[in-house]
Amino acid sequence: MNRRLTALITLGTAVFLLAGAPLQARAEEVARWNRIATEAMAATETDPLTESRMLAILHLAIHDTLNTIEPRYRTFATVRTTTPGASTDAAVASAAHTTLTTLLPNRATTFDREFAVSLEAVTDKDARDAGVAAGRTVALAILAMRETDGASRTVVYEAGTRPGAYRPTPPDFTPALFSHWGTVTPFALKTAAQFRPTAPPEPGSALALTEIATVARIGGSTSTTRTAEQTEISKFWYENSTQGWNRIAHDLAVTRQLDEWTTARLLALVNVAMADGFIGGFEAKYHYNYWRPATAIRETTDPAWLSNLTTPPVPDYPSTHTVLGAAAAAVLARFFETDYVTFAMTSGAPYGGITRRFWSFSEAAQENGASRVLAGIHFPTAVKAGYEQGDRIGAYVFEQLLTPLTTAVRTSAVR
C-alpha cells in the first residue's frame, strides 16, 4: 500500500505534483520557528534559564511531531500514533504555536500572525488539518511532561558571610537569583548532580590568591592589561548563551540545507543540552556557593574594584555560560561528525553587531568561556570546571536522546 502522500513542490509560480513523495515542510520551516522564538524571547528580555527551558520544550515538540508523520528518530515523548497523511509544514507550525503561546503568552499576537502565514501556504485542507492536530497533540504532551518540573518553585536563599561564600555583588548588590534551578527535573540527565565538578579552590590557598590577582588585573573596569580585542570578546559573548548558540545552530542548518527532520533533531539536541547544562550547572553553583571575583577582590585587594561587565547575581562556580557553550559545542561536533567546522556569528544585544569567525566548535566554546574572565565575572577555575561539565553533558545528551531509528523500525512505524 502506498503510505506517502503527493507532495506539493512550488518552483516560482509553477506547482508540480510528484506522486509517491512525502508531503514535505517548506525549506527552513523548523529554522524559521527557531528564529521567531529566539527573537520573541530577546524582545521580552527573557532570562537565559527560562529561555533554555522554553527552547528545549519547543524543539522537542517540533522534533516529536515530525517523527509522528515519518518516524526517523526516537522521540522524547511516548508517541502512540502516527499521522503519515499530515502536512509537515502545518504540523511544525502547530507544535511551535501551541508551545510558544503557552510559554510566552505575552507574545501571542506575534505567534498567531506567524502561524497564519504558515497555514496559508498549505493548500491541501485535509493535510493541513491533520498537521495542525498532530502538532498540537504532541506539543500538549511535551508541555504536560514539564508542567511539574519545578521551574516555578521558590526557594529561600540566605547569602553567606564567611570568606569564599557567595554574597551579592556590586554595583547594585542584587540578591541571588534562581537558587532553585538545580532542583528542576533534567530533560536527559539522570540527576542534576550527574556531572557535578569537583570543589573550587579553598579560599586563601595559593591557587585562589593567584586567580584573584589574575581577574583583578585583566577583568577590571579600568584594566590597562586587557587589550581592545579582549574587551570585544567579553562583549561579543555577553548575551544569553541560548541566543548565541541557537544562532550558530540555526545558521548551520540553513547554510547546509539540512532537511526538516535533521534540523529539528539538531536544534532539539542543542537546546536540551543547554537546558540540562543550566540545571546541572546551577545544582553545582548553589552546592558550592562560591564567591564572585568582585567580592573576593574588594575584600582582599581593592575595595573599590568593579568588573569590566556587570556580574550576574548568582554564585561563581562553575561558569554556566561556559557549561552551555561546551555542551552546545559537544553536540554540534558529534552531529556534524567533526569539530572542525568553520563559521561566523554576529552578536546580539546588549552588545550587538560584533562579528567573529571560528575554525571549530571547540574554539568558539573555549573563547566563550575565556570571555567571562575577561569580563571580570568569573575565576579561571570556574571556567575550566564549566567547560568540562558542559562537554560531558553535551556528549551524554547526544548519545542518549533522539537517536536514529533502524531501517526496520522506520518501515514498520509507517504501516
Phi, psi and chi 1 to 4 in degrees:
 res  aa     phi    psi   chi1   chi2   chi3   chi4
   1 MET       -  136.6 -177.4  178.5   70.7      -
   2 ASN   -74.4  117.4 -171.8  -15.0      -      -
   3 ARG  -105.3   14.3  -66.3 -178.6  -66.4  -86.6
   4 ARG  -120.0  142.6  -63.8 -178.4 -177.6  -86.7
   5 LEU   -85.6  164.4  -66.0  179.6      -      -
   6 THR   -70.6  136.2  -61.1      -      -      -
   7 ALA   -96.2  142.6      -      -      -      -
   8 LEU   -97.1  114.2  -73.4  175.5      -      -
   9 ILE  -117.6  117.2  -59.3  179.3      -      -
  10 THR  -100.6  125.8  -56.1      -      -      -
  11 LEU  -123.0  107.7  -62.0  175.3      -      -
  12 GLY    63.5 -121.6      -      -      -      -
  13 THR  -102.1   -2.0   58.9      -      -      -
  14 ALA   -92.3  144.0      -      -      -      -
  15 VAL  -120.5  127.1  176.9      -      -      -
  16 PHE  -115.3  139.0  -59.7   88.8      -      -
  17 LEU  -101.3  120.1  -63.0  179.2      -      -
  18 LEU  -110.1  105.9  -58.7 -177.2      -      -
  19 ALA   -64.3  137.7      -      -      -      -
  20 GLY    88.4   -4.7      -      -      -      -
  21 ALA   -92.5  147.7      -      -      -      -
  22 PRO   -69.0  150.2   25.8  -33.1      -      -
  23 LEU   -76.4   93.3 -167.3   62.0      -      -
  24 GLN   -82.1  154.9  -62.2  -74.4   -2.7      -
  25 ALA   -71.4  152.3      -      -      -      -
  26 ARG   -60.9  152.9  -67.8 -163.2  -45.7  -83.5
  27 ALA   -54.7  131.5      -      -      -      -
  28 GLU    73.7   15.1  -56.4  178.1   15.3      -
  29 GLU   -63.3  -42.5 -177.5   69.5    7.8      -
  30 VAL   -64.5  -45.0  173.6      -      -      -
  31 ALA   -63.8  -34.2      -      -      -      -
  32 ARG   -62.6  -43.4 -172.5  174.8   84.3   88.6
  33 TRP   -71.9  -26.7  -81.7   97.7      -      -
  34 ASN   -63.7  -44.5  172.6  -94.8      -      -
  35 ARG   -65.2  -42.9  176.9 -174.9   53.4   77.5
  36 ILE   -57.6  -44.9  -68.1  166.4      -      -
  37 ALA   -66.3  -49.2      -      -      -      -
  38 THR   -66.2  -36.0   52.3      -      -      -
  39 GLU   -66.8  -39.6  -72.5 -179.5   -3.9      -
  40 ALA   -65.5  -40.7      -      -      -      -
  41 MET   -69.5  -37.0  -67.8  172.0 -166.7      -
  42 ALA   -65.5  -39.9      -      -      -      -
  43 ALA   -64.8  -32.5      -      -      -      -
  44 THR   -94.1    3.7   55.3      -      -      -
  45 GLU    53.3   46.0  -62.3 -176.5  -13.8      -
  46 THR   -63.8  136.6  -55.4      -      -      -
  47 ASP   -65.8  153.9   68.4   83.3      -      -
  48 PRO   -65.2  -30.5   20.8  -32.5      -      -
  49 LEU   -69.3  -49.3  -74.4   79.2      -      -
  50 THR   -61.5  -40.0  -58.7      -      -      -
  51 GLU   -59.7  -42.5 -161.6  168.8   70.7      -
  52 SER   -63.0  -40.9   71.9      -      -      -
  53 ARG   -66.2  -45.6  177.1  178.3  176.9  -89.7
  54 MET   -59.9  -45.6  -71.6 -179.4  175.4      -
  55 LEU   -69.4  -34.1  -71.8  166.8      -      -
  56 ALA   -65.3  -45.6      -      -      -      -
  57 ILE   -61.9  -46.3  -67.1  171.2      -      -
  58 LEU   -55.6  -52.2  165.6   68.8      -      -
  59 HIS   -77.8  -24.4  -76.1  -68.2      -      -
  60 LEU   -68.1  -39.6  -74.3  170.1      -      -
  61 ALA   -63.2  -43.9      -      -      -      -
  62 ILE   -64.3  -46.9  -69.3  174.0      -      -
  63 HIS   -58.0  -50.9  171.9  -86.1      -      -
  64 ASP   -66.2  -34.8  -78.4   12.0      -      -
  65 THR   -61.7  -48.9  -64.8      -      -      -
  66 LEU   -59.4  -34.5  -77.0  170.6      -      -
  67 ASN   -84.5    0.3  -76.8  -80.2      -      -
  68 THR   -87.9  -19.7   67.5      -      -      -
  69 ILE   -86.4  -47.9  -62.6  171.5      -      -
  70 GLU  -141.5  101.6 -177.1  179.5  -55.2      -
  71 PRO   -66.3  117.8  -21.5   33.6      -      -
  72 ARG  -124.0  -30.2  -61.1 -175.2 -173.9 -177.9
  73 TYR  -131.6  153.1  -57.1  100.8      -      -
  74 ARG   -64.3  141.2  -62.5 -170.7 -174.2  -80.8
  75 THR   -90.7  161.1   56.4      -      -      -
  76 PHE   -76.2  -47.0  178.1   75.7      -      -
  77 ALA   -91.1  162.4      -      -      -      -
  78 THR   -80.8  107.8  -59.5      -      -      -
  79 VAL  -101.6  114.3 -179.5      -      -      -
  80 ARG   -91.7  -15.1  -60.2 -173.0 -177.4  -79.5
  81 THR  -127.9  154.2   60.1      -      -      -
  82 THR  -116.3  152.4   57.9      -      -      -
  83 THR  -130.7   71.0   51.8      -      -      -
  84 PRO   -65.8  -15.9   23.6  -33.8      -      -
  85 GLY   -90.4    4.4      -      -      -      -
  86 ALA   -87.4  150.6      -      -      -      -
  87 SER   -72.9  121.8  159.1      -      -      -
  88 THR   -66.5  -30.5   52.8      -      -      -
  89 ASP   -60.7  -50.9 -145.2   10.4      -      -
  90 ALA   -66.8  -35.7      -      -      -      -
  91 ALA   -65.8  -44.8      -      -      -      -
  92 VAL   -60.6  -47.4  167.3      -      -      -
  93 ALA   -62.3  -40.6      -      -      -      -
  94 SER   -67.3  -43.3  178.0      -      -      -
  95 ALA   -61.4  -43.8      -      -      -      -
  96 ALA   -66.7  -45.8      -      -      -      -
  97 HIS   -62.7  -45.4  178.0  -97.3      -      -
  98 THR   -61.6  -44.5  -59.1      -      -      -
  99 THR   -65.4  -50.0  -56.3      -      -      -
 100 LEU   -70.3  -38.2  -69.4  170.8      -      -
 101 THR   -68.4  -25.7   52.0      -      -      -
 102 THR   -77.1  -44.1  -59.5      -      -      -
 103 LEU   -84.3  -28.0  -62.6  174.9      -      -
 104 LEU  -134.4   65.2 -153.8   61.6      -      -
 105 PRO   -63.7  -23.7   22.1  -32.9      -      -
 106 ASN   -72.3   -6.0   58.3  -15.1      -      -
 107 ARG  -113.8   20.6  -59.5  -67.8  -68.8 -175.2
 108 ALA   -59.0  -35.7      -      -      -      -
 109 THR   -60.6  -43.1  -59.5      -      -      -
 110 THR   -63.1  -45.8  -63.4      -      -      -
 111 PHE   -67.0  -37.0  -57.5  141.0      -      -
 112 ASP   -62.3  -43.7  -70.4  -13.0      -      -
 113 ARG   -63.3  -45.2 -178.4  177.4   64.1 -111.5
 114 GLU   -68.1  -34.3  -63.4  -67.9   -6.7      -
 115 PHE   -63.0  -42.6 -173.5   41.4      -      -
 116 ALA   -62.7  -38.8      -      -      -      -
 117 VAL   -60.9  -44.0  169.6      -      -      -
 118 SER   -63.0  -46.2  -67.3      -      -      -
 119 LEU   -70.9  -31.2  -63.7 -172.0      -      -
 120 GLU   -61.1  -28.8 -173.6  178.5    1.7      -
 121 ALA   -81.6   -8.6      -      -      -      -
 122 VAL   -98.3  108.5 -176.6      -      -      -
 123 THR   -87.8  -20.0   57.5      -      -      -
 124 ASP   -83.6  105.4 -175.0  -36.8      -      -
 125 LYS   -61.7  -43.5 -178.1 -179.6 -176.4  -58.2
 126 ASP   -63.6  -43.7  -69.1  -19.5      -      -
 127 ALA   -66.3  -38.4      -      -      -      -
 128 ARG   -63.9  -47.8 -178.8 -178.5   65.5 -132.0
 129 ASP   -63.1  -39.8  -68.7  -12.3      -      -
 130 ALA   -64.7  -39.1      -      -      -      -
 131 GLY   -65.9  -42.9      -      -      -      -
 132 VAL   -60.9  -43.9  169.8      -      -      -
 133 ALA   -65.0  -41.9      -      -      -      -
 134 ALA   -63.5  -47.0      -      -      -      -
 135 GLY   -62.6  -42.7      -      -      -      -
 136 ARG   -66.3  -42.9  179.5  170.2  175.5   77.5
 137 THR   -60.8  -47.1  -62.6      -      -      -
 138 VAL   -68.0  -42.7  173.6      -      -      -
 139 ALA   -60.2  -43.1      -      -      -      -
 140 LEU   -64.5  -34.1  -70.8  174.2      -      -
 141 ALA   -67.1  -42.9      -      -      -      -
 142 ILE   -65.9  -43.3  -59.7  -71.6      -      -
 143 LEU   -61.0  -39.8  -73.7  163.6      -      -
 144 ALA   -64.8  -36.1      -      -      -      -
 145 MET   -63.1  -31.0  -69.9  174.8   67.7      -
 146 ARG  -101.0    0.0  -60.0  -56.2  -60.3 -176.5
 147 GLU   -60.9  -34.3 -170.9  174.3    8.2      -
 148 THR  -114.4   35.1   58.2      -      -      -
 149 ASP   -81.0   -3.7   62.7    6.5      -      -
 150 GLY    92.4    5.8      -      -      -      -
 151 ALA   -65.4  -27.6      -      -      -      -
 152 SER   -96.6    6.5   59.4      -      -      -
 153 ARG   -66.0  148.5 -176.3 -178.8  -63.0  128.9
 154 THR  -113.6  139.7   56.6      -      -      -
 155 VAL  -132.5  134.8  175.5      -      -      -
 156 VAL   -80.2  127.9  176.3      -      -      -
 157 TYR  -124.1  133.1  173.4   79.0      -      -
 158 GLU  -113.2  127.9  -65.7 -175.5    7.0      -
 159 ALA   -66.7  149.0      -      -      -      -
 160 GLY   -81.5  169.3      -      -      -      -
 161 THR  -129.7  -21.5   56.6      -      -      -
 162 ARG   -75.0  160.2   60.4  176.3  174.2   78.2
 163 PRO   -57.9  130.6  -26.8   36.3      -      -
 164 GLY    95.9  -16.7      -      -      -      -
 165 ALA   -85.3  142.8      -      -      -      -
 166 TYR   -68.6  138.1  177.0   76.6      -      -
 167 ARG  -144.4  162.3   46.7  -91.2 -144.1 -176.8
 168 PRO   -54.3  149.2  -30.0   38.3      -      -
 169 THR  -110.8  156.0   54.4      -      -      -
 170 PRO   -71.1  158.9   27.2  -34.5      -      -
 171 PRO   -91.2  -16.3   31.8  -35.7      -      -
 172 ASP  -105.1   -8.8   54.0    6.7      -      -
 173 PHE    53.4   45.0  -61.6   93.6      -      -
 174 THR   -63.0  132.9  -59.4      -      -      -
 175 PRO   -59.4  154.6  -24.1   34.6      -      -
 176 ALA   -58.9  140.0      -      -      -      -
 177 LEU  -112.7  158.9  -60.6  176.8      -      -
 178 PHE    55.8   37.4  -63.8  103.2      -      -
 179 SER   -67.2  -13.8   58.4      -      -      -
 180 HIS   -91.2   -9.0   71.0  -69.5      -      -
 181 TRP   -65.6  -26.5 -152.7 -101.0      -      -
 182 GLY   -68.9   -9.9      -      -      -      -
 183 THR   -99.7   -0.8   66.8      -      -      -
 184 VAL   -66.7  140.9  171.6      -      -      -
 185 THR   -64.9  124.3  -56.5      -      -      -
 186 PRO   -66.7  159.7  -18.2   31.3      -      -
 187 PHE   -81.0  -42.0  -73.7   83.8      -      -
 188 ALA  -123.1  -35.9      -      -      -      -
 189 LEU   -61.7  149.3  -62.6 -179.4      -      -
 190 LYS   -68.4  -41.5  -64.3  176.8 -178.8  177.8
 191 THR  -144.6  159.5   68.6      -      -      -
 192 ALA   -62.8  -30.3      -      -      -      -
 193 ALA   -90.2   10.3      -      -      -      -
 194 GLN   -55.1  -40.2 -175.6  172.8  -15.2      -
 195 PHE  -120.4   36.5  -61.7  116.8      -      -
 196 ARG   -59.7  131.4 -179.2 -164.0  -70.8  167.3
 197 PRO   -73.6  164.0   24.9  -32.7      -      -
 198 THR   -68.6  170.1   56.3      -      -      -
 199 ALA   -65.5  151.8      -      -      -      -
 200 PRO   -72.3  172.3   28.1  -35.5      -      -
 201 PRO   -59.3  143.9  -22.9   33.7      -      -
 202 GLU   -66.2  129.9 -173.7   68.0   25.3      -
 203 PRO   -55.7  134.1  -26.6   35.9      -      -
 204 GLY    88.8   -9.4      -      -      -      -
 205 SER   -71.7  165.5   66.1      -      -      -
 206 ALA   -60.0  -41.7      -      -      -      -
 207 LEU   -65.6  -43.9  177.3   55.9      -      -
 208 ALA   -61.5  -42.9      -      -      -      -
 209 LEU   -66.9  -38.1  -66.1  174.6      -      -
 210 THR   -63.2  -41.1  -63.4      -      -      -
 211 GLU   -69.2  -36.4  -65.6 -148.4  -39.7      -
 212 ILE   -60.0  -45.5  -72.2  172.5      -      -
 213 ALA   -64.5  -39.0      -      -      -      -
 214 THR   -63.3  -50.2  -62.7      -      -      -
 215 VAL   -68.9  -37.5  179.6      -      -      -
 216 ALA   -59.1  -37.6      -      -      -      -
 217 ARG   -76.2  -44.7 -176.6  178.0   64.7 -104.5
 218 ILE  -102.7  -18.5 -158.3  168.6      -      -
 219 GLY  -106.1    4.6      -      -      -      -
 220 GLY   -78.8  158.4      -      -      -      -
 221 SER   -65.5  -23.9   59.1      -      -      -
 222 THR  -115.2   22.5   59.2      -      -      -
 223 SER   -58.5  135.7  171.7      -      -      -
 224 THR  -103.3   -2.1   57.5      -      -      -
 225 THR   -88.2  -38.7  -58.1      -      -      -
 226 ARG   -67.6  130.9 -170.8  177.7   58.6 -107.8
 227 THR   -80.5  170.1   67.0      -      -      -
 228 ALA   -62.8  -39.8      -      -      -      -
 229 GLU   -67.7  -38.6 -175.9 -176.0   16.2      -
 230 GLN   -63.8  -37.2  -71.0  172.8  -32.7      -
 231 THR   -64.8  -41.1  -61.9      -      -      -
 232 GLU   -61.6  -42.2  177.7 -175.9   87.9      -
 233 ILE   -61.3  -42.9  -70.8  170.1      -      -
 234 SER   -61.7  -36.3   71.1      -      -      -
 235 LYS   -79.0  -37.7  -67.0  179.6  176.6  179.6
 236 PHE   -56.2  -43.4  174.3   82.5      -      -
 237 TRP   -93.7    5.8  -70.8  106.8      -      -
 238 TYR   -73.7  -23.6 -166.1   70.8      -      -
 239 GLU   -63.3  169.2   68.2  176.2  -45.6      -
 240 ASN   -51.6  131.8  -70.1    0.0      -      -
 241 SER   -55.9  -38.4  -67.5      -      -      -
 242 THR   -61.4  -33.8   37.4      -      -      -
 243 GLN   -70.3  -51.7  -71.8  -74.3  -28.0      -
 244 GLY   -63.1  -47.1      -      -      -      -
 245 TRP   -74.8  -27.4  -72.9   97.8      -      -
 246 ASN   -67.2  -37.3  -93.7  -78.1      -      -
 247 ARG   -62.3  -42.0 -164.1  175.2  -56.4  119.2
 248 ILE   -62.5  -50.8  -69.0  168.3      -      -
 249 ALA   -63.7  -43.0      -      -      -      -
 250 HIS   -58.2  -49.7  168.6  -79.2      -      -
 251 ASP   -66.4  -35.5  -69.9   -5.8      -      -
 252 LEU   -66.8  -40.4  -74.7  169.0      -      -
 253 ALA   -62.3  -40.7      -      -      -      -
 254 VAL   -71.9  -49.2  171.2      -      -      -
 255 THR   -67.6  -29.4   57.2      -      -      -
 256 ARG   -91.0    1.7  -65.2 -165.3  167.9 -142.9
 257 GLN    54.1   46.8  -61.7 -178.0  -37.8      -
 258 LEU   -67.8  146.0  -57.4 -177.2      -      -
 259 ASP   -72.9  173.8   66.4   43.1      -      -
 260 GLU   -66.7  -38.6  -63.0  -56.0  -77.8      -
 261 TRP   -64.4  -42.5  -81.7  -98.6      -      -
 262 THR   -68.2  -42.1  -50.2      -      -      -
 263 THR   -63.0  -42.9  -60.4      -      -      -
 264 ALA   -61.7  -42.2      -      -      -      -
 265 ARG   -65.1  -45.4  178.2  172.4  177.6 -108.9
 266 LEU   -57.5  -50.9  170.4   63.0      -      -
 267 LEU   -68.3  -33.4  -68.9  170.2      -      -
 268 ALA   -67.0  -45.2      -      -      -      -
 269 LEU   -64.4  -44.6  -72.4  170.4      -      -
 270 VAL   -61.0  -43.3  166.9      -      -      -
 271 ASN   -76.5  -33.0  -78.8  -68.2      -      -
 272 VAL   -66.4  -41.6  166.7      -      -      -
 273 ALA   -60.3  -41.2      -      -      -      -
 274 MET   -71.4  -39.2  -70.2 -164.0  -71.3      -
 275 ALA   -61.8  -46.0      -      -      -      -
 276 ASP   -70.4  -26.0  -85.0    6.6      -      -
 277 GLY   -63.1  -42.4      -      -      -      -
 278 PHE   -66.8  -40.9  -94.6  135.9      -      -
 279 ILE   -65.2  -48.5  -66.8  168.2      -      -
 280 GLY   -67.1  -39.6      -      -      -      -
 281 GLY   -66.4  -39.7      -      -      -      -
 282 PHE   -75.4  -27.7  -93.4   67.9      -      -
 283 GLU   -59.2  -44.4 -173.4  -79.1  -29.3      -
 284 ALA   -71.5  -39.1      -      -      -      -
 285 LYS   -54.9  -50.4  -86.0 -173.8 -177.7  -66.4
 286 TYR   -85.9  -11.3  -77.3   97.2      -      -
 287 HIS   -72.6  -45.7  174.2   77.1      -      -
 288 TYR   -88.7  -30.8  -68.7  119.0      -      -
 289 ASN    53.6   47.4 -160.6   40.3      -      -
 290 TYR   -88.5  144.3 -159.2   65.1      -      -
 291 TRP   -71.4  157.3   60.8    2.6      -      -
 292 ARG   -84.9  158.7  -73.9  -81.4 -171.0  164.2
 293 PRO   -53.9  -39.6  -30.3   37.6      -      -
 294 ALA   -57.9  -40.3      -      -      -      -
 295 THR   -70.4  -48.6  -55.8      -      -      -
 296 ALA   -61.9  -43.0      -      -      -      -
 297 ILE   -68.5  -43.2  -66.9  167.4      -      -
 298 ARG   -67.3  -29.6  -71.7  164.5   74.8   97.9
 299 GLU   -90.0  -13.7  -67.1 -169.9   12.0      -
 300 THR  -121.2  -22.4   63.3      -      -      -
 301 THR  -130.7  -58.9  -54.7      -      -      -
 302 ASP  -136.5  104.8  179.9   -2.9      -      -
 303 PRO   -67.0  -10.8   18.8  -28.9      -      -
 304 ALA  -107.6    5.5      -      -      -      -
 305 TRP   -65.8  138.2 -169.7   88.4      -      -
 306 LEU  -128.8  146.5  -69.8  171.9      -      -
 307 SER   -74.8  156.3   55.9      -      -      -
 308 ASN   -55.6  -48.8  168.1   27.8      -      -
 309 LEU  -120.3  159.0  -58.8  178.3      -      -
 310 THR   -62.7  134.2  -58.0      -      -      -
 311 THR   -79.9  126.3  -58.3      -      -      -
 312 PRO   -63.2  145.7  -23.8   35.3      -      -
 313 PRO   -82.5   61.9   30.4  -35.0      -      -
 314 VAL  -145.0  159.6  -66.4      -      -      -
 315 PRO   -59.2  163.8  -26.4   36.5      -      -
 316 ASP   -76.8  -42.4  177.0   71.8      -      -
 317 TYR  -112.2  122.2 -172.5   92.9      -      -
 318 PRO   -86.1  172.4   35.1  -37.7      -      -
 319 SER   -76.2  109.3  161.2      -      -      -
 320 THR   -74.6  -22.1   44.8      -      -      -
 321 HIS   -59.5  -41.4 -160.3   80.9      -      -
 322 THR   -71.8  -39.1  -51.8      -      -      -
 323 VAL   -54.7  -49.1  171.5      -      -      -
 324 LEU   -65.1  -42.4  -93.9   66.8      -      -
 325 GLY   -61.6  -44.2      -      -      -      -
 326 ALA   -67.8  -38.2      -      -      -      -
 327 ALA   -64.6  -46.0      -      -      -      -
 328 ALA   -63.3  -43.1      -      -      -      -
 329 ALA   -64.0  -38.3      -      -      -      -
 330 ALA   -63.2  -42.0      -      -      -      -
 331 VAL   -64.7  -47.9  167.6      -      -      -
 332 LEU   -61.2  -43.1  -71.6  163.6      -      -
 333 ALA   -64.2  -39.5      -      -      -      -
 334 ARG   -73.1  -37.0  -74.6  161.9  175.7   77.0
 335 PHE   -63.9  -46.0 -173.9   90.9      -      -
 336 PHE   -89.2    2.1  -70.1  106.0      -      -
 337 GLU    61.5   24.3  -60.8 -177.6  -21.9      -
 338 THR  -166.6  146.1  177.9      -      -      -
 339 ASP   -81.3  -22.6 -179.8   40.1      -      -
 340 TYR   -88.0   74.9  -61.9  101.5      -      -
 341 VAL  -118.8  121.6  173.1      -      -      -
 342 THR   -85.0  141.5   57.8      -      -      -
 343 PHE  -161.8  165.1   61.8   94.1      -      -
 344 ALA  -126.2  152.4      -      -      -      -
 345 MET  -140.8  143.8 -175.0 -176.8   77.5      -
 346 THR  -109.1  130.7  -59.8      -      -      -
 347 SER   -70.2  158.3   61.1      -      -      -
 348 GLY  -106.7 -170.7      -      -      -      -
 349 ALA   -60.1  148.8      -      -      -      -
 350 PRO   -89.2   -4.2   32.4  -36.5      -      -
 351 TYR  -121.9   62.6  -59.9  105.4      -      -
 352 GLY   -73.5  159.9      -      -      -      -
 353 GLY    91.8    3.0      -      -      -      -
 354 ILE   -91.5  127.4  -56.1  170.3      -      -
 355 THR  -111.5  130.8  -60.2      -      -      -
 356 ARG  -131.9  152.5  -67.3 -173.2   62.5   78.5
 357 ARG  -118.9  147.0  -67.8  170.6  174.0   79.8
 358 PHE  -136.0  149.8  -55.5   94.8      -      -
 359 TRP  -100.1   -5.5   54.4  -93.1      -      -
 360 SER  -159.2  162.2   71.6      -      -      -
 361 PHE   -66.6  -39.4  -60.9  123.2      -      -
 362 SER   -68.0  -34.3   60.2      -      -      -
 363 GLU   -61.3  -44.7 -178.3 -157.6   13.9      -
 364 ALA   -63.2  -43.2      -      -      -      -
 365 ALA   -65.7  -37.5      -      -      -      -
 366 GLN   -69.4  -39.8  -70.9  164.3    8.8      -
 367 GLU   -66.7  -38.5 -176.6 -178.1  -82.0      -
 368 ASN   -55.8  -45.1  167.9   68.5      -      -
 369 GLY   -66.5  -45.8      -      -      -      -
 370 ALA   -60.3  -29.2      -      -      -      -
 371 SER   -60.0  -28.1   73.9      -      -      -
 372 ARG   -73.5  -29.7  -53.2  -50.8  -96.6 -176.3
 373 VAL   -73.4  -42.3  176.8      -      -      -
 374 LEU   -64.2  -28.7  -60.8  173.6      -      -
 375 ALA   -77.7  -13.3      -      -      -      -
 376 GLY    80.7   18.4      -      -      -      -
 377 ILE  -113.7   -4.0   60.3 -179.3      -      -
 378 HIS  -141.8  150.4  -86.7  -61.4      -      -
 379 PHE   -80.9  153.3  -70.6  116.3      -      -
 380 PRO   -57.0  -36.0  -28.7   36.8      -      -
 381 THR   -67.3  -31.1   47.9      -      -      -
 382 ALA   -66.0  -36.3      -      -      -      -
 383 VAL   -70.2  -45.3  168.8      -      -      -
 384 LYS   -60.5  -46.8 -179.0  176.3 -176.8  -66.9
 385 ALA   -64.2  -39.6      -      -      -      -
 386 GLY   -64.1  -40.2      -      -      -      -
 387 TYR   -64.2  -45.4 -166.2   95.2      -      -
 388 GLU   -64.5  -42.2  -67.8  171.4   -7.0      -
 389 GLN   -65.9  -45.5 -176.2 -178.2   27.4      -
 390 GLY   -63.3  -40.0      -      -      -      -
 391 ASP   -61.6  -40.6 -174.5   61.6      -      -
 392 ARG   -70.0  -39.0  -63.8  176.2   73.1 -173.4
 393 ILE   -65.3  -46.4  -70.5  172.1      -      -
 394 GLY   -60.6  -43.1      -      -      -      -
 395 ALA   -63.3  -41.8      -      -      -      -
 396 TYR   -64.6  -45.7 -177.5   83.3      -      -
 397 VAL   -59.9  -45.9  167.8      -      -      -
 398 PHE   -63.3  -39.3 -173.9   84.3      -      -
 399 GLU   -74.8  -28.3  -69.0  162.5    4.9      -
 400 GLN   -99.6  -23.7  -62.4  -63.8  -41.2      -
 401 LEU  -117.2  143.7 -137.8   60.4      -      -
 402 LEU    55.2   42.9  -45.0 -176.7      -      -
 403 THR   -77.3  154.2   53.1      -      -      -
 404 PRO   -63.7  143.7  -22.2   33.9      -      -
 405 LEU   -81.9  150.6  -65.2  171.0      -      -
 406 THR   -71.9  161.7   63.4      -      -      -
 407 THR   -58.1  -40.4  -57.9      -      -      -
 408 ALA   -63.0  -42.9      -      -      -      -
 409 VAL   -66.3  -41.8  172.2      -      -      -
 410 ARG   -62.6  -40.9  -72.4  176.4   59.0  177.9
 411 THR   -65.5  -45.1  -59.4      -      -      -
 412 SER   -69.3  -26.3   64.1      -      -      -
 413 ALA   -70.7  -21.7      -      -      -      -
 414 VAL  -108.1   13.0  -65.3      -      -      -
 415 ARG   -73.6      -  -74.4  177.9 -178.7  168.4
